[in-house]
């Protein structure tokens, strides 16, 4: 995971953090959270995949290093037993605490918090280039080839192993239907062209295959 920590340091410095020792400590804390044993999809692999998309399409963003910091923070708190958007709100709060402590300017901290909160529903206002990039990167797994998508869906089920099958099916169906109801899953034109139809096909396939109660 050294490569991930190097990417964290580069993004933090690019965003304006100057305390090298503190930014390294914060990066290590965040990475430890991503490596918690109850995670099966929301792992360092997911973080790296999100960062890869952000890096590939960074020119579309106004402040790409803040998008990278938001990627690091967006699932920093991940409790499958939490209700609603509690994980996103707690992740945003943690981002504020850690990044303020590391010396990131207040306006940048506020923007990272805003971006993290967007990942609760992935609804992005027109013209919000940074929000579009983060949310597109977070949802990229939905457009994976069918076999990879199925592994993602299975990993989500393992994260919710404590939930009985009927309740999980009902909750998962709501999540899938909510995603399908979005006007667009991907906002950046090149990603929309490449991924929109494939992602919708994966979501529809999973939703259709969920056993009825």
Helices and strands as residue ranges (DSSP letters): H 2-15, H 20-34, H 44-56, G 58-60, H 64-73, H 86-101, H 106-118, H 129-138, G 140-143, H 146-159, H 165-181, H 189-209
